[in-house]
Amino acid sequence: MTKDRPWGFVERELAVLLARVDVSAYEGLLQAFENKAQRWFFSGQGRSGLIAQMMAMRLMQAGYDTHVVGEVSAPAVRAGDGFFLVCGSGQTPVSLSFATIAKAEGAKLVVVTHKPKSELAEMADVLLVIPMEKSVQFGGSVFEQASLILLDSLILQLTAQNPDAHTAMWRRHTNMQ
């Protein structure tokens, strides 16, 4: 790390990781959101869950019907819904349980993970692998950072054709803060 830019290492690590993301897998993720009328449910555990919640919020602001699993107002997942999981290990027991229920109900399972050979990856209808290697950052920080960047860029692409996107999203932004 350098004294003048202590975040420079994180920046370089992320740049290297993002350059290795499979563009066709990213495009598959983009296609999963083509049907704006589809309901979407989001989940993840720990910091991955926070990334999932941020994606749910941005999609809601973009006009999608989104729900966060575990919130009291979240309805039941049913056939035709999308179920979006962020799970670095691809094998967190709670996430596996939720994915099993969603798949049994007929929901489309979208998974973001760094383990392409995990149980969740094998269950996924749409899979985005974050090609993470060793990191000097603590825990899964680089996975979570890359996930957030990729999902925020997805929102930009989903709203790119709407010249009024920022205004429309701002109208849906909370006014209770």
N, C-alpha and C positions, 0 to 999 in steps of 0.2 A: 504494500500500500504506500501511496505517496502522501506527503504532508500537505501539499497544496490541493489535492483532490482525493481525499480518502475514499470516495465512492467510485473512483476510477476502476478499481479492480472489479467491482460488481458490474459496472457498465461493460467492461471487456468480457467478463464471463457470460453475461446475458447475450451480448452480440454474437459470440461464438455459438452458443446454444441455439439461438433463434435462427441462425444461418443454416442449421442442420434440420430444422422442422420440415417435414414432408409436405410440400405445397399441395399435392393432390389430396392428402388427408385433411388439410385445412379447408380446401374447396368442398370436400364432402361434408364438413361441419357447416359450412356456409349454406349448402343445399338443404341441410336438415331443417333450416329455418325459413324455407321458401313459403310455406303455408302460414301466413300471418294469423289465420283464424285458429290454428292449433293451440291447445293449452299446453303450457310447459311447467314442469315441476323441477325444482333445483335442490340439490343436497350435496353434502360433503361434511367431513368431520374436521374439527380443529381449524387451522388456517385455510385449508382447502375449502371448508364450508363457507368461510368468509368470502373467498373468491367466487364460489357459486352464488352466494347472496348478492354480490356486486353485479354479476351477470344478470341475475333475475331482475334487479332494480333497473339496469340499463335497458333490458328488453321491454320491461313494463313501460318505461319512459318512451320507448320507440313504438309503443302501441300494441305490444303482444300481451296475451293473457298469461301471466306468470304467477307462480305460487312457490313458496319456500316450504319444503317438507318440515313438519314439526311446529309450524305456526298454527295457532288455533283456528284461523280462518281458511286454512288450506283444505280444499275438498278432496275426495277420493280420486286416486289415479285410475283412469279407465282406458279402454281400447281407444286408439287414435291419439292419445296424449303423447307428449314427449317427456321423457324423464332424463334429466341432465345431471350427471355425477362428476364431481372433481375429486379424484382420489389418487394421490401420488403412488402409493404402494399397489393399488389395484386389488387389494385384498382386505381392506378394513371390514371387520365383521358386520358392523351396522350398515355400511354401504352395500355390502353383498346381500344382506337381508332385504334392504329396500329395493335393490335391483331385481332380486328374485320375485318380489311381490309385483313390481311394475311390469316385468316381462309376463308374469302369469295373467295379469289383467289385459295384456295386449298393447302396452305402451311401447313406443320406440325408445330404446336405450342409447343415450349418447354418453360416452365416457372420455374424460381427459385424464391421462395418467402418464407416468414415466416408466411403467412396466408393461411392455407390449405382450408379454406371455403370462400375464396374471389372469385370475379368474374373471375379474370384471372386464378385462380386455376381450376375453373369449366370449363373453355374454353380449358384448356391445353390438348394436346395429350400426353405429357410427363411432369411430375411434380416432382420437387425436392423441398421438404419443409425443410427449415432450422428451426429446432425446437427451436426458440428463446423464451426466457422468459425475465423477467426484467433484465436490465443491468444498471450498474452505468456509463457506457460509454455514451457519448452524442449521441443522435439520433439513427440511425441504424448502428452505427459503428460495433457492434459485428456481425450483419447480413452480412455486407459487407466484413468483415475480414474472416468470415467462408465461404462465397461464393467464395472469391478469393482462399482460401486454397483448397476447394473442386474442383474448376474448374482447378486449376493448377495440382492437382493430377489426374484429368481426362486426361489432356494432357500427363502426364507421362504414363498412362495406354494405351492411344491411340497410343503412339509411342514405347511402350515397345518391340514389336516384330521386330522393325527395328534397327539393330545394328549400322546403320549409321545415326540415327535420329538426334543426336546433330550436326553433320557436315552438314546434309541436312538443318536443321532448321537455322543454322548459315548462310548458303548461302542465305536464304530467308530473313534474318534479314536486316533491313534498313542499308544502308551505307551513309545515308544523315543526320548524326547527329554529 
